[in-house]
């Protein structure tokens, strides 16, 4: 799928908003979150270690271990509450949701994902949240990545792809809220601000 210079409706409920985020301004905020809650490679139920390093900020954080996927108010590494979502990040998520037609979005968690060359995210649904009326807001910073999504809420059908660059945002809710989606294996690249890293900030309303 080609890149677009203006907001584009990828499928019912899913919008691509190009170049809406500034990595130069946002990277220090990400670094401040990581200082309080370091990145880690989580272990899903199936026993492998995720290639993407991650942490959280907000009222709760997404965690995964042999017991399954869940949201927890405390960082399991420290036992302390997750750091709050920086106001600038929350405003970015609110503005993106509004532009995509989702007023009233109330993110209470931001997943901070760190991708390096070779990292990927397999096809999955975001279904650990209680209320699907709120969208997912996904912000890309740094090196490019190929995002893909399937046509429905089942893991079947032909996927569509979109190359995401620094500053791009994807918002999905409504009919697209529980669609399967993921990120293909990242190729080596370098970005002036983030180096050899792609950051993905995923805002959700978990509880």
N, C-alpha and C positions, 0 to 999 in steps of 0.2 A: 504494500500500500504506500502511495506517495506521501510526502510531507505536505503540510498545508501552512499558509502564512496567516490565515484567519481561523477563528473558532470553527470547528467542524464536528458535525454529529456523526460519530462512528457507527452507531446503531441506536435503536430506541433506548433512551436513558443514559447513553454514554457520550461524553463530549471531550474533545481534544482542544486544549487551550495553549497555543504555542507561546513560548518565551514570556511567561508571566512572572517568573521568579528570578531573583538576582543572587547568584551563588556567592558573589563577593560580600554581600551584606549578610547572607544567611549562614555561611560557613562558620563564623565565630560563634553563632548561637548553637549550632550543632556541636561544636567543640566544647562549649560550656556544659551541655547536657552530658557528653561523654565523660567529662571530668568527674561528674557526680555519679553516673551509672555507666561504667565502661562497656565497650562492645564485647560481645561474646558470640560463639557459634553454638546455637541451640541444637538439641538432640530431639527430633520428633519421635513419635511412638514406635516407628519402624526400625529405630536403632542406628540410623546413619546420622552424621553430623552435617548440618546445613552449610553449604558453601558460602552463603551470605552471612556476614557478621552483623549483629543487630543489638539495639537497646531500645528504650522507651522513655517518653516523658508524658506526663499527664496524671489524671486521678488514678488510673490503673495502667498496667502494662501487659502486653501480650507475651506469654511465656509458653514454652513447649518442653516436655520431657517425657519419660516413659509412661507417665500417668495421662498424658494427652495435652491438648491445646486448651488454653484458658486465659482469662484475664485475672491479674492479681494486683492488689493495691500496693504491694511491697516488692522490691527487687529481691529475688531469691539469693543473689550473691551477697548482698549486704544486710538484708532484713529491714532496710529502711524504705520509706515511701519513694516512689519515683520522683524525679525533679519535675516541676511544673512545666507546662508548655510555654515557651517564651511568647510574650504578647505579639511580636512581629510575625511569628510562625502561625499563631492562631488567626490573626487578621488575614494572612495570605490564604488560609484554608477557607475562611468565611467568604472572602471576596470571590474566590474561584467557584465555590458552591453556588453563590448567588448568580454569578455570570452564567453558570450552566443551568440555571432554573431551579435551584434548590434553596430557597430562603429558609431561615430558621435552623440551619445546620448548627449543631452544638457538639463539636469534637471534644471528647474527654480523654483521648489518647492519641499520641503520635508515635508510630513505629519508625525508628531510625534505622534504615538498612544501608549497609556499606558493601558495595560490589567492587571487586577487582577482576582483572582478566581471568576468565575461566569460571567465574561464579555465575549461577543461574538460579531461577526460581521456577519450579515445575508448575504445571497447571493445577490450580487450586481455587476454592471458593472462600470468600470471607463470610463465614457463617457462625462465628462465635459471639457475635453481637446480639443483644436482645431485641433491638428495634431496627428493622430493615427500612423504615421510613426515611432514615438519614442516609445520605450517600457516602461513598468513599472518595476521598480527595487524595490523589497520588502525585507528588511533586518530584521531578527528576532534576538532579544537579550534577554537573561534571561530565564525564565521558559518555558517549552514546550507548544506548541499549535498544534492543528490539523487543518491544512489548507485543504480546499476542493475546487473543481472546477467542473463545468459542461462542457459537451462536446462541446457546441457551444455558439453562441451569443444570444440564447433564454433560458429562464428560464424553461428548461425541460430536461429530460434525466437523466440517472443515474450518480450521482456524483462520483468522485474519491477523495481519501484523501491521505494526506502526513503529517506525524508528523514532525514538525519543531522544531529544538533545537537551543540552543545558538550559534549564528554565522552563521546560515544557510541563504542563499539568494535564492529567487525565482525571475526569470526574465521572463516576458512574453510580447511578441509583435507579429507582423505578424498575422497569423491566430488566435492566442490566445489573441490578444490585447483586444478584447471586450467580452471575455468569462465571464460568471457569476462565482464568486468565493466568499469565505468568510472564517470565522474561527469559529469552534465549541466552545461551552462554555468551558472556561478554568477550569481545575481542580486545587485544591490547591497544591502548590509546593513551593520550596524555591531554590534560586540560590545564589551561593557564592558572586557574584558581585551585582546583582540587587535585592536581597531579594525575596519578593513574587510577583514580577512584571515581566511581559513580555513587552518589548519595540518593537514596529514595526516601522521602518523607511521606508516610501514609497516615492520613488523619481519619479517625473513625469515631462514631458515637457508640461506645461499648455497652453502657449501662443506663 
